[in-house]
Amino acid sequence: MITAGVVGAAGYIGGELVRLLLGHPNVRLTAAFSTSQAGRRVDGAHPNLRGLTDLTFSPPDDLGEHDVLFLAVPHGQSMGNLLTYAKAAGTLIDLTGDFRLRDPEVYADYYGTPHAAPEEIPTFVSGLVELHRAELRGATRISVPGCMATAGVLALHPPAADGLVTGDVTVDARTGSSGSGVSAVRENLHAERSGALRVYAPVRHRHEAEIRQATGMPARMTATAVEAVRGVQVLCRVRLAEGVRERDLRASYRRHYSGEPFVRVVAERRGRFRLPEPKILAGSNFCDVGFAAGPGGGHALLVAALDNLVKGGAGAAVQAMNVRHGWPERLGLAFPGLHPS
């Protein structure tokens, strides 16, 4: 049994971390930290947790000591307070964008500000378990990738690694309103967002840099806000290498993901659920990936879907924690989603 604390526990991803850790058989959640909610009950901010915990939010100026500390704080805060956080826990699992990019110049380019701790970037291991499982075993600093980046990388990785695609990649990402966080600005309020399909990042979304870094592909990404509360779906349009057909894509995905506990290949030729849809994944740690290509090859569409707060955030962090400690990856993450929902 290990102890864990969550910094930024009043937010949406922080709440999902609390939910998952309360149900984890090998973890005792000892503290939930929040500046704005300090002194108030955790189940006041997260009413789905009523009857499951008597915890109250603690102020983050006195972190105490924990085996693992999850950082669900705004971008920039982790690198600014890294030494403070490191003194409070043997393992840090960061859910911000602060340590996702390996090149501080790329970080400055995409985030519009210099990195505050570039010398610490190499101390972090990527929390994308499917690509970094070996490095995560025993890791003490883990950086969880962004939600749309996770979907884009998992969609692109098999054909990119196997040399089945070439040239530029266009990533069309759609995301629900919870991705804006609990303190959403006016344009993300329900009255403004309901019924809308808003292209809020027509070029150079930050997750584009993560996709490029992880796949080596020259990806260009657009992000659109859709009416859903939870969920991410990405459509990756790619050019196939000479002679590559849909059967080659299917073989590649099966080879890379056949043993993965949380990646499912969904690419059916008929039926209602032919390609990945985020709705049925709400609350689960699954990422469904799929593809479609014409019989003559040439181009293909790669699709991935996940819950942005779970596999795109809190669930990925818990999965990485499981790997770090040598536990079964499904531990505390067994919920399969709902249908209908």
C-alpha positions in Angstrom: 0.0 0.0 0.0 1.4 3.4 -1.0 0.2 6.9 -0.1 -0.8 9.5 -2.7 -1.7 13.2 -2.8 -3.4 15.2 -5.6 -2.5 18.8 -6.2 -5.2 20.6 -8.1 -7.8 18.2 -6.9 -10.8 20.5 -7.3 -10.5 20.5 -11.1 -12.1 18.0 -13.5 -8.9 15.9 -14.0 -8.1 16.3 -10.3 -11.6 14.9 -9.5 -11.1 12.0 -11.8 -7.7 11.3 -10.1 -9.5 11.3 -6.7 -12.2 9.0 -8.0 -9.7 6.5 -9.4 -7.4 6.5 -6.4 -10.2 6.0 -3.9 -11.0 2.8 -5.8 -7.4 1.6 -6.2 -6.6 -1.4 -4.0 -3.0 -0.5 -3.6 -3.3 3.2 -2.9 -4.4 5.2 0.1 -5.3 8.7 -0.9 -4.0 10.9 2.0 -4.6 14.4 0.7 -6.4 16.4 -1.9 -5.0 19.9 -2.4 -6.7 23.0 -3.7 -6.1 26.7 -3.2 -9.7 27.8 -4.0 -11.5 25.0 -2.1 -9.2 24.6 1.0 -11.2 23.6 4.0 -14.2 22.4 2.1 -15.3 18.8 1.6 -14.0 17.0 -1.5 -17.5 15.7 -2.3 -18.8 19.2 -2.4 -16.8 19.9 -5.6 -17.2 16.3 -6.8 -20.7 15.2 -5.8 -20.3 11.8 -7.5 -17.9 10.9 -4.6 -20.6 11.4 -1.9 -20.4 8.5 0.6 -16.9 7.5 -0.7 -14.7 9.9 1.2 -14.7 12.3 4.1 -11.6 14.1 2.8 -11.5 17.9 2.8 -9.3 20.0 0.5 -6.0 21.0 2.0 -4.1 24.2 1.1 -1.1 23.3 -1.1 1.4 25.5 1.0 1.9 22.5 3.3 2.1 19.4 1.1 3.4 16.9 3.7 4.9 13.7 2.5 3.6 11.1 0.1 4.9 8.2 -1.9 3.3 9.6 -5.1 2.2 13.2 -5.8 -0.1 13.9 -8.8 0.1 17.4 -10.3 -3.1 18.4 -11.9 -2.3 22.1 -11.9 -2.3 24.8 -14.6 0.5 24.8 -17.2 3.6 26.5 -15.9 3.0 25.7 -12.2 4.8 22.3 -12.2 8.1 23.6 -13.5 7.9 26.7 -11.3 7.4 24.7 -8.1 9.3 21.5 -9.1 11.7 21.5 -6.1 8.8 22.0 -3.6 6.9 19.1 -5.1 9.9 16.9 -5.3 10.5 17.3 -1.5 7.0 16.1 -0.8 7.1 12.8 -2.7 9.4 10.2 -4.1 7.5 10.0 -7.3 5.9 12.9 -9.2 3.3 12.4 -11.9 2.8 15.6 -13.8 -0.4 16.2 -15.9 0.6 19.6 -17.2 2.4 20.4 -20.4 5.5 21.5 -18.6 7.7 18.4 -19.3 6.1 16.8 -22.3 8.3 18.3 -24.9 12.0 17.3 -24.9 13.3 20.4 -26.6 13.0 23.6 -24.6 13.1 25.7 -27.8 10.1 23.8 -29.2 8.4 24.3 -25.8 9.0 28.1 -26.1 7.8 28.1 -29.6 4.4 26.4 -28.9 3.8 27.8 -25.4 5.0 31.3 -26.1 7.2 31.5 -23.1 10.7 30.2 -22.1 10.9 27.0 -20.2 11.5 27.7 -16.5 13.5 24.5 -15.8 15.0 23.2 -19.0 17.7 21.3 -17.1 14.9 19.2 -15.5 13.3 18.0 -18.7 15.5 14.9 -19.1 14.5 13.8 -15.6 11.0 13.1 -16.8 9.7 10.0 -18.6 6.7 10.1 -20.9 3.6 8.7 -19.3 2.3 7.2 -22.6 2.6 3.6 -21.4 2.1 2.0 -24.8 5.3 3.6 -26.1 7.4 4.0 -22.9 6.6 1.0 -20.7 10.2 -0.1 -20.2 11.3 3.4 -19.1 8.4 3.8 -16.7 9.4 0.9 -14.6 10.9 2.5 -11.5 10.6 6.0 -12.9 10.3 8.8 -10.3 9.2 11.6 -12.6 6.5 11.0 -15.1 4.9 13.5 -17.6 1.5 12.5 -18.8 0.8 13.5 -22.5 -2.1 15.7 -23.6 -5.5 14.1 -24.4 -5.6 14.9 -28.1 -1.9 14.1 -28.4 -2.5 10.7 -26.8 -5.2 9.9 -29.3 -3.2 11.2 -32.3 0.0 9.3 -31.3 -1.9 6.0 -30.7 -3.6 6.4 -34.1 -0.4 7.2 -36.0 2.2 5.1 -34.2 1.7 1.7 -35.9 1.8 2.8 -39.5 4.4 5.4 -38.9 6.7 2.9 -37.1 6.2 0.4 -39.8 6.9 2.8 -42.7 3.4 2.5 -44.1 2.7 6.3 -44.3 4.7 9.1 -45.9 4.5 12.9 -46.2 2.5 15.3 -44.2 -0.2 14.3 -41.8 -3.3 16.3 -41.1 -4.9 15.8 -37.7 -8.5 17.0 -37.2 -9.2 16.8 -33.5 -12.6 17.3 -31.8 -13.0 17.7 -28.0 -15.7 18.1 -25.4 -16.1 21.1 -23.1 -14.5 19.4 -20.1 -11.2 19.9 -21.8 -11.4 23.6 -21.0 -11.3 22.9 -17.3 -13.5 23.8 -14.4 -12.7 27.6 -14.8 -13.8 27.9 -18.4 -13.9 31.3 -20.0 -17.1 32.7 -21.3 -16.9 31.2 -24.8 -16.9 27.7 -23.2 -20.0 28.2 -21.1 -22.9 25.9 -22.1 -25.0 28.8 -23.3 -22.3 29.8 -25.7 -21.1 26.3 -26.7 -24.4 24.4 -27.1 -25.0 23.5 -30.7 -21.7 25.0 -31.8 -18.8 23.5 -33.8 -16.1 26.0 -33.0 -12.6 25.8 -34.6 -10.7 27.2 -31.7 -7.2 26.2 -32.8 -7.0 26.4 -36.6 -3.2 26.0 -36.6 -0.4 25.1 -34.2 -2.2 23.6 -31.3 0.3 22.6 -28.5 -0.6 18.9 -28.9 0.7 19.1 -32.5 4.2 19.3 -31.2 3.7 16.2 -29.0 2.4 14.2 -32.0 5.4 15.2 -34.1 7.8 14.4 -31.3 6.4 10.9 -30.6 5.8 9.7 -34.2 8.4 11.6 -36.2 5.7 12.6 -38.7 5.2 16.2 -39.9 1.8 16.5 -38.4 -0.4 19.6 -38.7 -3.3 19.8 -36.3 -6.6 21.6 -36.1 -8.8 21.5 -32.9 -12.6 21.9 -32.8 -14.8 22.3 -29.8 -17.9 20.2 -30.0 -21.0 20.1 -27.8 -20.1 16.9 -25.9 -18.9 17.2 -22.3 -16.4 14.4 -22.4 -14.5 12.9 -25.2 -11.8 13.3 -27.9 -11.9 12.1 -31.4 -9.1 12.6 -33.9 -9.1 12.0 -37.6 -5.6 11.7 -39.1 -5.5 11.9 -42.9 -2.3 10.3 -44.3 -0.7 9.3 -47.6 0.1 5.6 -47.8 3.5 4.5 -49.0 3.7 2.9 -52.4 1.9 -0.5 -52.5 0.4 -0.2 -49.0 -3.2 -1.4 -48.7 -5.8 -1.5 -46.0 -4.8 -5.1 -45.1 -1.3 -3.9 -44.3 -2.7 -1.2 -41.9 -4.8 -3.9 -40.2 -1.8 -6.1 -39.8 0.3 -3.3 -38.4 -2.3 -2.3 -35.8 -2.8 -5.9 -34.7 0.9 -6.4 -34.3 1.5 -3.3 -32.2 -1.7 -3.4 -30.1 -2.7 -7.1 -29.7 -1.3 -7.3 -26.2 -2.2 -3.8 -25.0 -4.8 -3.7 -22.2 -6.2 -0.3 -23.0 -6.0 0.0 -26.8 -8.6 -1.7 -29.0 -8.6 -1.8 -32.8 -12.1 -0.9 -34.1 -12.2 -1.0 -37.9 -15.3 -2.7 -39.1 -16.7 -2.7 -42.6 -20.3 -2.6 -41.5 -22.5 -2.1 -38.4 -23.3 0.9 -36.2 -19.9 1.1 -34.5 -17.5 0.8 -37.4 -14.9 3.3 -36.2 -13.9 4.7 -32.8 -16.5 6.9 -31.0 -15.8 8.7 -27.7 -19.3 8.5 -26.3 -19.1 4.8 -25.3 -15.7 5.4 -23.7 -16.9 7.9 -21.1 -15.3 7.1 -17.7 -13.1 4.4 -19.1 -9.3 4.2 -19.7 -9.6 2.8 -23.2 -8.4 4.4 -26.4 -10.1 2.9 -29.5 -8.2 3.2 -32.8 -9.3 2.4 -36.3 -8.7 3.1 -40.0 -10.3 3.2 -43.5 -8.7 3.1 -46.9 -9.9 2.7 -50.4 -9.1 -0.6 -52.2 -6.5 1.1 -54.4 -4.5 2.5 -51.5 -3.1 6.0 -51.9 -4.6 7.7 -48.8 -6.1 6.5 -45.5 -8.1 7.9 -42.6 -6.8 6.9 -39.1 -9.2 7.4 -36.2 -8.8 7.4 -32.5 -11.2 8.1 -29.6 -10.9 8.4 -25.8 -12.2 10.1 -22.7 -10.1 13.2 -22.4 -10.3 13.1 -18.5 -9.4 9.5 -18.1 -7.2 7.9 -20.8 -6.4 11.5 -21.8 -5.5 12.5 -18.3 -6.2 10.9 -14.9 -6.5 7.3 -16.1 -3.2 7.5 -18.0 -1.5 8.8 -14.9 -2.8 5.9 -12.8 -1.8 3.4 -15.5 1.7 4.9 -15.5 1.8 4.6 -11.7 0.8 0.9 -12.0 3.6 0.3 -14.4 6.1 2.3 -12.3 5.3 0.0 -9.3 5.2 -3.3 -11.2 1.4 -3.7 -10.7 -1.1 -5.0 -13.3 -1.9 -2.2 -15.6 -5.7 -2.6 -15.2 -5.6 -2.2 -11.4 -8.1 0.5 -10.4 -9.0 1.0 -14.1 -11.5 -1.7 -14.9 -14.5 0.4 -15.7 -15.5 -0.3 -19.3 -17.6 2.7 -20.1 -21.4 2.8 -20.7 -23.8 2.0 -23.5 -26.1 3.7 -23.9 -24.9 6.8 -22.2 
